[in-house]
Amino acid sequence: MDALIKRLKKHEGFKGYPYSCPTGHLTIGYGHKLPILEKQAAAILVDDICYVSNQYMAWKGRNRLKLTLVRDEVLVEMIFWHGFDGFLSFKRMIQAIKDGDYDKAADEMMDSESGRKYKMRMYELSGMMRDG
């Protein structure tokens, strides 16, 4: 199986974006046809969550924060949604979290551009931040 995987990777080549293969099908990766199945997307989501969670845990450790699981999950979702650099741009929210002022952190979330544009999603997340 390892030899087959290695050979297919070599022959198919990797493309991290959708492209049209010689048969005319829209594909991605190593010749995987699009669209993908929901279970495949779910597996990718779990992989992405693990990656983002590792970024978050490293950041949390550097900042010596002790948060509830609910607040951890809110911040992981913020990183997933905005990317790590985008998350870091929430400076007032982050400072409020460091200060232990979760009401202010929630207010800052709602007052952000994302909070104004995606009110329902941010309302749910800010409520979780507030209540812990």
Buried (B, 14 or more C-beta within 10 A) or exposed (E): EEEEEEEEEEEBEEBEEEBEBEEEEEBBBBBBEEEBEEEEEEEEEEEEBEEBBEBBEEBBEEEEBEBEEEBBBBBBBBBBBBEBEEBEEBEBBBEBBEEEEBEBBBBBBBBBEBBEEBEEEBBEBBEBBBEE
